[in-house]
Amino acid sequence: MPTRTTDNEVSAWSATVPGQRSFVVRLLHWFHFRSAQLSRSWKKEEVLTWELLQCLHLLPRSCFLGPLLSQIELAAPETVTVVARLKSNLGAVEIDEYPSLGLNGHLQNRRADIGFCLRPSPVLWVEAKTLETSLQDLHQQLSDEYDALCSLPGISMARLVALLPSRQPHPAWPSIYWSDIVAVLDGCRKQLLSLSLDPDISRGYVLLAGELRDRILSHEYELVANKGLQPAAAGPGL
């Protein structure tokens, strides 16, 4: 029987070397198996999360990752101990893209969205949401993910934080909002501009931070506008 196209693609991907798996290539590969998601891709949770991950990888850590961890600590005091450890060695913090929950059987492909870790511990995971979710469903998912995180071998210090859209009611769980990311990006851009760096160095960073900021704001505004509401002005929402 002829080999299916999907099997050929999976085999071909498995044979690639790390140097071939650039940001754009990995994104295209993800969409190859989810072609229906290409429609209105700018509305997809995964795309916004990929853009946030790219900023975490590329922006200077003193301007973005450090302030973001501080914002998480401020919004979710339960994370204070873990965040303090991460900030104490900011340069060694690893950014995990979609870390595995380590489950077996039909749940083996379940993953979180973003992980910050100093191997092997402490670990801080972020579960990103860009659409409102029922509090019951959200709490169940977060509970399941946190249990899985704490069950991973070698993990002695761990926290899980939810990253939520502006209109999501606050769950009984450590949480931040996309508006917090916007505030950190605004501060990042101001800091980059105040450092008097050579424009050849700073231009790309400022562009990257501004682009993600605008993406978050436009994404949140469209979600609110589609419901006939006005964007939130202050507080946890935008």
C-alpha positions in Angstrom: 0.0 0.0 0.0 1.4 3.5 -0.9 2.8 5.5 2.0 0.5 8.3 3.0 1.5 11.9 2.4 1.3 12.7 6.1 3.7 9.8 6.9 6.1 11.2 4.3 6.0 14.6 5.8 6.5 13.3 9.4 9.4 11.2 8.2 10.9 14.1 6.3 10.6 16.4 9.4 12.2 13.9 11.7 15.2 13.8 9.3 15.8 17.5 9.5 18.7 18.9 11.4 18.3 21.7 14.1 19.7 24.3 11.7 16.8 23.8 9.4 14.2 24.4 12.1 14.1 28.1 12.2 11.2 30.1 13.7 9.4 30.5 10.3 10.0 26.9 9.3 8.6 25.6 12.6 5.6 27.8 12.2 5.0 26.7 8.6 5.4 23.1 9.7 2.8 23.5 12.5 0.3 25.0 9.9 1.0 22.2 7.4 -0.9 19.7 9.6 -3.5 22.3 10.6 -4.2 24.0 7.3 -7.7 25.0 8.3 -6.0 27.2 11.0 -4.6 29.5 8.3 -7.9 31.1 7.9 -7.8 34.3 10.0 -4.5 33.2 11.5 -4.1 36.5 13.3 -6.9 35.5 15.6 -5.3 32.3 16.7 -4.0 31.7 20.2 -1.0 29.7 18.9 0.2 32.5 16.6 0.2 35.1 19.3 2.0 32.7 21.7 4.6 32.0 19.1 5.2 35.8 18.7 5.6 36.1 22.5 8.0 33.2 22.5 10.1 34.9 19.8 10.3 38.1 21.8 11.4 36.1 24.9 14.2 34.6 22.8 15.4 37.8 21.1 14.8 40.8 23.3 17.5 41.7 25.8 16.6 39.9 29.0 17.3 42.9 31.3 14.6 44.8 29.2 12.0 42.1 28.8 12.3 38.8 30.6 13.4 40.3 33.9 10.6 42.9 34.0 8.1 40.2 32.8 9.1 38.0 35.7 8.8 40.9 38.1 5.3 41.6 36.7 4.3 37.9 37.2 5.6 38.1 40.8 3.6 41.3 41.4 0.4 39.9 39.9 0.7 36.4 41.3 2.5 36.5 44.7 2.4 32.7 44.9 5.3 32.8 42.4 7.6 34.9 44.5 10.0 32.1 45.5 10.3 30.6 42.0 10.6 34.0 40.4 13.4 35.1 42.8 15.4 32.1 41.9 14.9 32.7 38.2 15.9 36.4 38.4 19.0 35.5 40.4 20.5 33.9 37.3 18.6 35.5 34.5 21.2 34.7 31.9 20.9 31.0 32.5 17.1 30.8 32.4 15.9 28.5 29.6 12.8 29.3 27.5 10.9 26.1 26.8 8.5 26.2 23.9 5.4 24.1 24.6 6.9 21.9 27.4 5.6 18.4 27.6 3.4 17.4 30.5 5.1 14.1 30.6 1.9 12.1 30.3 1.4 8.7 28.6 -1.2 7.1 26.4 -3.7 9.3 24.6 -2.6 12.3 26.6 1.1 12.1 25.6 0.8 15.1 23.3 -0.6 17.5 25.9 1.7 20.4 26.5 1.9 23.7 28.4 2.6 26.9 26.4 5.7 28.6 27.8 8.2 27.4 30.4 11.0 29.2 32.3 13.5 27.0 34.1 16.9 26.7 35.6 17.7 23.0 35.0 16.3 20.9 36.6 14.4 23.2 38.9 12.9 25.8 39.6 10.3 25.8 36.8 7.6 28.3 36.0 5.1 27.5 33.3 2.7 29.8 31.6 -0.6 28.6 30.1 -1.8 31.2 27.6 -5.4 31.9 26.6 -6.6 34.5 24.1 -10.3 33.7 24.3 -12.7 33.6 27.3 -13.0 30.2 28.9 -15.5 29.0 31.5 -13.9 29.2 35.0 -14.7 25.6 35.6 -12.9 24.4 32.5 -10.0 26.8 33.0 -9.5 25.7 36.6 -9.6 22.1 35.6 -7.0 22.5 32.9 -4.7 24.5 35.1 -5.0 22.0 37.9 -4.3 19.1 35.6 -1.2 20.9 34.2 0.1 21.8 37.6 -0.2 18.2 38.8 1.6 17.0 35.8 4.4 19.6 36.3 4.9 18.7 39.9 5.1 15.0 38.9 8.0 15.5 36.5 11.2 14.0 37.7 13.7 16.3 39.4 11.2 19.2 39.9 11.4 20.5 43.5 10.1 24.0 43.0 7.4 24.7 40.4 4.6 27.2 39.7 2.0 27.5 36.9 0.5 30.9 35.9 -2.4 31.6 33.6 -2.0 34.3 30.9 -5.5 35.6 30.2 -7.4 38.0 27.9 -8.9 41.2 29.2 -12.5 40.0 29.6 -11.7 36.7 31.3 -13.0 36.7 34.9 -10.1 36.1 37.2 -9.9 32.4 38.2 -8.8 31.2 41.7 -5.4 30.7 40.3 -2.1 32.7 39.9 -2.8 34.8 36.8 -1.6 37.7 34.7 -3.3 39.4 31.7 -2.1 40.2 28.2 -2.4 43.9 29.3 0.5 43.1 31.7 2.6 42.0 28.7 1.7 45.2 26.9 2.9 47.2 30.0 6.2 45.3 30.1 6.7 45.8 26.3 6.1 49.6 26.7 8.7 49.7 29.5 11.0 47.6 27.3 10.8 50.0 24.4 11.3 53.0 26.7 14.3 51.4 28.3 15.9 50.5 25.0 15.5 54.0 23.7 16.9 55.5 26.9 20.0 53.4 26.8 21.4 55.5 23.9 22.3 52.3 22.0 23.6 52.5 18.5 20.5 52.5 16.3 22.1 49.6 14.4 21.7 47.6 17.6 18.5 48.9 19.0 16.3 49.3 15.9 15.4 45.7 15.6 14.7 45.3 19.3 12.4 48.3 19.4 10.6 47.1 16.2 10.1 43.6 17.7 8.7 44.9 21.0 6.4 47.4 19.3 5.1 44.8 16.9 4.1 42.4 19.6 2.6 45.2 21.6 0.4 46.3 18.7 -0.5 42.7 17.9 -1.8 42.1 21.5 -3.7 45.4 21.5 -5.4 44.7 18.1 -6.2 41.1 19.1 -7.8 42.2 22.3 -9.7 45.1 20.7 -11.1 42.9 17.9 -12.3 40.3 20.5 -14.0 43.1 22.5 -15.4 44.9 19.3 -17.0 41.6 18.1 -19.0 41.5 21.3 -20.2 45.1 20.9 -18.1 46.2 23.9 -15.6 48.9 24.5 -12.0 48.0 25.4 -11.4 48.0 29.1 -9.6 51.1 30.3 -7.6 50.1 33.4 -7.1 47.3 35.8 -6.4 43.7 34.8 -7.9 44.1 31.3 -6.9 46.4 28.5 
